[in-house]
Amino acid sequence: MASKALILVLFPVAGKPILSHAIDSVVAVPTVKEILLIGFYEDGVFKDFITETHKQYPDISIKYLREYKAMGTAGGLYHFRDVILKGNPSKFFVIHADICCSFPLKEINDLYEEKSAKAVILGTKVSKDVAGNFGAIVSDGDQKVVHYVEKPESQISNLINAGVYLFDKSLFDVIADARDARESSLKAAFHYDDDSEEVLSLEKDILVRLPETGAFYVYETKDFWRQIKTAGSAVPANALYLQQAFQANPNAPGLVQPSATIVPPVYIDPTAHVDPTAKLGPNVSIGPGAKIGQGSRVKDSIILDDVEIKQNAIILHSIVSKGSKVGNWARVEGSPTAVDDHNSTVIKDGTKVHTVTILASNVVVDDEIHVQNSVVLPHKEIKSDVKNEVIM
């Protein structure tokens, strides 16, 4: 597996980093022997994550490959092609790290084998009003992709690129051809430098070429899917992963059984303390060392490490980050949105605002304060009501 790693993918959702959900699915594929993370961040960003993942899956090799500059997904894959092909794999998954889904890798592989494909892309259908924000896939009745356009200006298809692929080695030939074409166009435009052709987008430069092979297919998932491009989009992702986990195994570690004060699904870290009178759920994750006070209410929210929610406080559609404190009778809330709504903003009082309220690390919300549809940066103390604002 190769993924363009964003630091956001280490954000905990449903009790584990976003990236871990993808890795759990990858490891479940019997033929997978190695996981490669590709990105442009410092090596230390993923050091602890890789150590913990290797403890969980000791039989799987996992490495981080750092680009010397941001190269685009296809550019990064080509740059590290020798590492990817070292074990002579017949095929390999490429997964964008910033997505939330059930990762139907077995079904993708089955289609790949059935069709003798060179490439399979995961697709999902979205509403026409947001389809233009994604790559559009046009397929025939045999699931063959006949046309691909990244973020088309006009309505082409509401079957969109879901960010999971299975390729054979011929992908690198396609990338090499795209590099040559890029070099020629840059030279013709007098914009060429030695590294320009190395920066290549998988979507814009490569996928558009694959229909020509006649062996590019799409597997359409009917299950949940959404992109995670902002911190706020972690809240609906948290809900989707919790619902999936609860449906699969209500007794899974960390999931709390339904009761008068628990509306499932709810995840509580074993080191957190929740007062028995607090009401949680649905779609709530409580992180390590958090303290949830008497009579408080938490719904559709992520509470991170060492947060303190005091008595009778209310947290709705929000993220409360590490070390923050919410006072007695305070109210922190965003706006309810459907988990399949791909918009991260809403219009409130004529202003576009975040759907999710985010308190960054070590924020203090004083007693009886109301924070609504706002983002509060680290180490701030909120002493008066805040609505539709970004507090710098």
N, C-alpha and C positions, 0 to 999 in steps of 0.2 A: 504494500500500500504506500502511495506517496500522497502527501497532503500539503497544501500551502498553509503553513501554520501561522495563525494569528494568536496574539497573546490572549485574546478574548476566549479562545478555545480551552484555556485552563480555568475558566470561570466555573465554579461548581453549580451544577444543575441536577436536581433529583439526587443529591448526595454524592456526586462525583464530577470531575471536570468534564466539560462538554466533549472533549476529545476522547475520553474514556468510553463513551457510549459507542462511538464508531469502532474503537479498537476491540471492544467486547464482541462486536459482530464479526469483525475481521478474523479474530482468533477462532471463532466458531467454525470457520471454513477449514476442513481437514487438511487441504493441500497448502495452506499458507505457512511459510517457514520464516518469513522475515517481514518486518515493518520498518519502512523508512519514512521519516518526517523531513520534509524539505521546506526551508524557510530562510528568511534574511535577518533573523534575530540572533542576539548573542547566544552562544552555546549554553550558558548557565541558565537561560530561561526554562529549558526543558530538562535540566539535569535531574532535579528531584522527581519530576513526573516520570522520566524514563526509569529511574531507580525503583520507584514504587510499582510501575507497570511490570518490570522484569521480575519483581518478587511475586506478583500475582500470576504471571505467565512465564515461568523459568525456561520453558522449552522453546520460546519464541525470541528470536533476535530482534531487538529494536534499537534503531540508531537515528540520530539527528544529523542531517547533512545541511550545512550552512552555506548559502550562496554568498559569493563575495560582493554581490550587488543584487538588487531586486531584479529578477530576470523574467517574471511572468511564469505562469504554471508550465507552459510548454518549454520555455527557455530553461527552467530549473530541471525539468525531466531530462532534457537533452544534455545539459551540462553534466549531470550525474548518471548518464546512460551506462557507463561502464560498471558502476556500482550496482545499478538496478539489474543489469544483465549478467552479473558475475556468476550467479548460481545457475545460469542458463534456464530461466523460467520460460515456459511455453506461453504464459500470459501473466498479466498482473493487473490488480485493481489500482485505480487512481481515485482518491476520495477527497473532495474539498472538506476541510475541517470545520467550516462555518455553516454546517447544515444540521438539522434535527430531523431524523426519520427512523424508520424501523430497519433500514439497511437490508433490503432483500437480496443479499449477495448470492445465496444459493439459486434463487430464481434467475438472477442475471447470468450466472454461470450456466445454468441449464439451457437458457435461450442461446447463449454463445455456442454451446456444444450442438444443440439441435440444428442451428442454422449454419454451422461451420463459419462463424463470423470472424471478422478481424477486429471488430469493435462493437461493444454494446454500451448504450447510454441509458441511465435511469431517467425516466420521464414521469411527470405528474401533471394533472390538469388543474389550472387555476382559473379564476374568473377573468373575463375579457378585460376588465378595467385595470388589472395589474399585470396582465400577460406581457405587456411591452417592457416591463422591468427585467425580464429574463430572456434567456436564449430560447428561440422558438423552433420546435421540431415538427416537420411535416413528414408523415410516414404513410406507407401504403397498407393494404389489407394483410400483408405478410409480415408486418412489423418492421419492414425495411425503411430506414431513413432515406428519403429522397431529396430533402432540402433542410438546411439549417441556417438560421440567421440569428446573430446575437443582438438582443434588444432592438427589434425591428421598429421602424417609425410608424408602420401601418400594421393593422391586424392581419397576422398570417396564420397563427394557430394558438390555441390556449393549452396545448401540450408543451410543457416547458422543460428545460434542462434542470434536473434535480441534483447535479453535482457529483454523481457516482458513475464510474466508467470501468469497463473491463477491456483491455487492449492486448493484442499480440505484438510481437517485436516489430512488425511493419510500421508501427506508429513512428518509430525513429526515422524511417525513410521519409515519411510524410513531413516530419518536422525538418529534416535536412532540406527537402525541396522548398519548404516555406522559408527557411533561412536564406537559401539562394535567391529566392524571389525578393525577399526583403532587402538583401544586399544590392541587388540590381536596381530596385526602385529608389533606394537611398542614394546610390551613386548617380543615378539619372537626375535626382533632385538636388545634388550637391550637398547632401546632409549626412554623408557617410563618415563614420569613424570606425575604428577596429572592432568595437564591442557592440555596435548598434544592432547587428543581425542576431545577437544572442538573446535579446529581449523579445519574447514571443508569448502571446496569449493563446492558451489552449482553445478558448471559445472563438476568438476572432480570427486567428490565423490557421488553426488546425481542423477543428470540427467542421468548418465550412467546406473543407476539402474531402472529408471522408465519404460523403455520399457517392463520389466518383468511383470509389473502390467497388461498389456494389455489394459490400459485405459489412455494412454499418446498420445495426439494428437498435431498436428501442424497446426496453421493458418498462411498461407503464405500471407504476404502483398505485394501488387504490387505498393504501394505508396513509397515515399522517405524514406530513412533510412541511417544513418551513425553513427559511434561511435565517441565520443568526448573524446579522451584520452590526447590530448595536447592543449595548448592555440591556436596554429595555426589552429586546426580543428574547432575552433569556427567560423572562417570566412565562410567556406562552410555551416556550420550549420545556421549561420545568413542568408545566401542567401536562404536556403531551407525554413526556418520559415517565412521570409519576403514574399517569393513567395506564400506560403500557405495562409498567412494572406491577401495578396492583391487579390488573386483569390477568397477567401471566401467573402471579403468585402473591396473593394477599398477605402471606406470611413471610415474605422476603425480608432479610435483615434491614432494619431501620424503618420499615413501613409499620404504621401504628393501626391497630384494629379499631373499627368503628365503635363509637360510644356516644354518650350524651354530649360530650365535648369534642369529639373527633369526627369530622366529616371527611371521609376518605376521598382521594388519596393524600396522605400526609407522611412525610419522612422526617424523623427526628434523630439527630446524631446521638449516640449513646452517652456522650459527655455533656449534652445540653440538659438544662433543668427547666421543666415546664410545670408551672403550678397546676394542680388538678382542676382548678376552677376556670382556667383559660380555655377558650374555645378556638380550635384550629381547623382550617380546611374549608372547602377543598383546595387542592393544588398548592400545598405549602411545604417548603423545605426549611428545616431548622438546623443550623450549622453547629460545629463543635464549640462547646463552652458557652453557648447562648443561654440567656436567662429570660424566660417568658413569665411575666408577673401575674398576680392574682386578678381574675376577672377580665383579662385582656382578650382581644379578638384579632386573629390573624387569618387572612383569606387571600388566595391567589397571589402569594408573595414568597420571596426568598429572603431568609434571615441568615446572615453569614456569621462567621466566627466571633465569639465573645461579645455579641450584641446584647444589650439589656433593654427589654421592653417592660416598662413599669406598669403599675396597677391600672387596670381599666383603660389602657391605651388601645387604639384601633389601628391596624395596619392592613390596607387593602390595595391590591394591584401595585405592589411596590417592591423595591430591593433596598434592604437595609444592610449596609456594608460593615466590614470588620470593625469592631470596637465602638460602634455608634451606640447612642443612648436615646431612647424615646421616653419622655416624661409621663407622669401620671395624667390620665384623662386626655392625653394628646391624641391627635388623629393624623395619620400619614396615609395618603391615598392617591391612586391614579384613576384612570377611567376603565371600566370593564370593556373588554373587546373579545371577540370570538377567537379561539385558538387558530382558526384557519384564515383570519384576517391578516394580510401581509403588510398592512400599514402600521407604522410605528408612531404616527402622530394623529391627532384629532383636532377639530376646530372647537375651541371653547371661547365664548364671548368674542367671537370674531378673530381670534388669534390661534395660529397653529401651535399646539403644545404637545409634549410627550404624553403618550398613553400611560406610561409607567412613571411613577415618582421614584427617584433614585437618591438615596442618601449615601454619599461616598464615605470613605473610612473616617472614623473618629468624629462624626457629626453629633452634636447634642441638640435635641429638640426639647425645649423647656416644657414644663407642665402646662396642660390645657391649650397647647398651640396646635393650629391646623395647618398642615402642609399639603397642598393639592397640586397635582400635575406639574411638578417642579423637579429640578435637578439641583442638588446641593453638593458643592465640591468639598474636599476633605477639610477637616479641622475647623468647621464653622459651628457657631452656636446660634440657633434660631430662637429668638426671643419674642417674635411677633408673627402673626399669621402670614403665610406665603401662598400665593396662588398664581399658577401659570408663569413661573419665573425660573431663571437659572441664577443661582447664588454663587458668585465667583469667590 
